[in-house]
Amino acid sequence: MSTTPTLLAPAPETFVYMGKEELQQQKYLRSYNRYIARMFSRIITPGQTVLDFGAGVGTIAELVQQCARPGKTVCIELDLENAAHLRGMGFEVHPNAGECARGSVDAIFSSNVLEHVEDEVDTLRELRACLKPGGRGVFWVPAFQCLWTPFDARVGHFRRYRKESLERVFREAGFQVERCVYQDSAGFFVALLFRMIASSDGSVNAKSFWIYDRFVFPLSRVLDLVCSGFLGKNLLIYVRK
């Protein structure tokens, strides 16, 4: 197992996020990212203070800013280059949740980050401490270990989740689970295909991201209406302190 530092640890000067190339390619997932931002914005009231856990280059934070109009966005980001980029966008940035004042944020959101954390329960406890009483969180994570490919290893994943395992770690961290559903059901079958044909290094070209966003994800939006209880490439969980 990798010794990649968790997002709770102080950011070492030499830390560099392993999936930076893929992070830049996220710009091609316009529909996908807008959908996630809308799901996150459901727990945010305009003017609130929010926290983006593992903000990367700010793709989701910026969309949430446009959609939900929070008063302040605090970003947790270990990678020094990404952190500098986020500061340039006007966000407050910290390397770990321990540097955020306890009970200082109204809501926490996080897209495809928890799977990068080795000890996710301790991390979630730290994030919970940042929330005000009654504060809410929403997380988007990859689902089903059977979909594991070299891509997961390439970008530093420790695991993929099932609904039961995801709910369990949040409850162990002290959260109340409000809702947990599978998402991107069409993507499940695309991921199975990718598992069979993926290159040994797990690389994905930019055109594939565009095709996925243009044709596959819209189909998922429809299929999720009937499949979200049992099937999907990702999981979406809403929790409360």
N, C-alpha and C positions, 0 to 999 in steps of 0.2 A: 504493500500500500504506500502511496505517495506520502511524503512528509511536507506537502504544501501547507503553509501556515493557515490557520483558520482566520476568519475575518474579525475575530475578537482580539487576536494577538496584535501587539504593536507592529506597525509596518516596518519591516527591515529595509534598510537603504537599497538592498539589492533585489527586492521583490519585484517581479514583473509578471503580470497576468499572462497565462499560457495561451489563452484563446483570443489574443488581441486582433489577429487577422479576421477571425469569425465575428468578433465584436464590430469591426468596421463594416462587415458585410450585412449587418443587421439593417442598414439603411434601405436595403432592397425589400425588407419585410414591412412595407408601409401599412397594409391592411391589418396584418398580424399585430404590429406594435400599437396601432390605434385602438384595436379591440382590447388589448391588455390594459391600456391606459384608461379606457372607458370603464372596464371592470374595477380597476383600482379607484377611480374617481367616485364610485358609488358610496365609499365610506368617508369621503372628505366633504366638509362644509367650507364654502369660500371664506378665506381669512384665517383658517386654521394653520397650525404648525405641523408639518409632515416630515417624515424621515424615509428616504430611499436607501434601503439596505443593499449595498453592492451596486452602486449607481453606474459603473462603467464609464461610458462617455456621455451620459446624460440623456440618452435617447428617450427612455420612458419618463424620466423626471421632467423633461421639457414638454412632452405631450400631456402629462398630468397637470402641469402648470397651465397649459392652454385650456384644458378641459374642465378642471375643478377650481382653478383660481385660488390655491392656498396662499396664505399670507407669507409663509416662509417655508422653504424646502431645505432640509439638512440632509447631506449625502454622506454615507459611509462608503469609503473606497480606499483599498490598500495600495493599488498600483499608483506610483508617484506621478507618472505621465498622465494617467487618467484623472487623478486628483487635481493636477494643475489645469487640465482642460475644464473640469467642472467649476473650478474657481473662476476661470475666465468667463464662464457662462453666468456667473453671479451667484452660485450656490455656496452655502457654508459646507465645508468638507472636513470630516474627521476620519482617521484610519481605523477606528474601532468604536463600537457602541459605548464602551466604558468612558469615553471622553464627552459623551452627551450628558447633560444634566438629567438627573432622575426626575421622572414625572414631567418632562418638558415638552413632549410632543403629543398631538391629538391622534395621529394615525401613522401607521407604518405600512409601506408597500415594498415589494421585492419581486423582481422578475428573473427567474432562472439563476438563482444565486445559492439557495440553501444547500443544494446538492454539492457545492464546492467546499462545504464546511465539514471538517472531520467530526467534530463534536457538536452536532447541531442543537442538542438539548441545552447545553451551557450557553451557546450563542443566543438561543431564543430567550433564555432567562434574562440575559443582559438586555436584549431588545425590549422585553416586557417591562423591565425596570425603567426604561426611557419613557414609557407611555403614562399618560395621566390616568387616574382611575376611570374605568369605563372606556378607555381608549381602544381603538380597533386596529386590526392588522389584516392585510390581504397579501397572499403569496402565490406565485405561479412557479411550478416546478415540473421537471420531466417525470413521466410516469412509466411504470412497468420495466423491470429489470430484463425481461426478455427482449427489449428493444435496444439493449446495450450494444454499442458499436465502437470501433476505434475512435470515432468522433468524440465520444464521452471521455475516453482516456486522453485524447488530444487536448481537450479544453480543461481538464483537471476535475472531472466529476468523481465523487466517491460512491454515488449510488443513484438509482432512480427509485421512485416511490410507488407504492400501492396506496389506495385510499386509507386503508386501516393503519398502515405504518405511519403515514403522514399525520393522521389525527392523533395517533399515540404520542408522537414526539412533542406535539404542541400541548397536549394535556400534561405530559410529564414536566413541561416547562412552566406550567401554571396557567395556561390560557383556557378559556372556554371556546369550544369549537362551535361556530354558528352554522356553517355550511361548508361542505367539501364535495366537489364534483369533478369528473373527468372532462377534459376539453380537447378539441382538435381530433375528433374521431377519425376523419379521413386521413389525417396525418399518421395515425397508428399504423395503417396499412402501408403508407409510403415509407415509414420508418422500418417496417419489417422487410420491405423490398431493399431499402438501403443497406440493411444488415447483411443481406445476401450478396450484394454487389459492391459494397464499400471498398475503397482502396485500403491498403494495410495501414496507412497513416491517418485515415479518417477525414481526409480533406474534402471540402465541398466548394465547388466553384460558384461565383457570383450569379451566373445565369440560373443555376438551380434554385437559389434563393428567390429570384424574381418569378420563376415559373411556379414555385410552390405558393408564393403569396398571391399570384394572379389567378391561379386555377384551383389549387387544392384547398387553401384555407376558406374561400367562400363556400365550397361544398361542405366543409366541416361545420360551418355556422348553421347549416340546415340539419345535418345529421346529428349534431349535438342535442337537438331538441328531443331526440329519442334515445340517444346513446350515452348521455352524460352520467348516468347512474352506474355504468359498468365498463365503459371503454373510452380511451382517448390517449393521445400522445403526451398530454400534460394533465396536471391537476391544478385546480384553483381552490384555495381554502380561505375562508373568512373566519377571523377569530376576534375575541374580545378579552381585555384584561379584567 
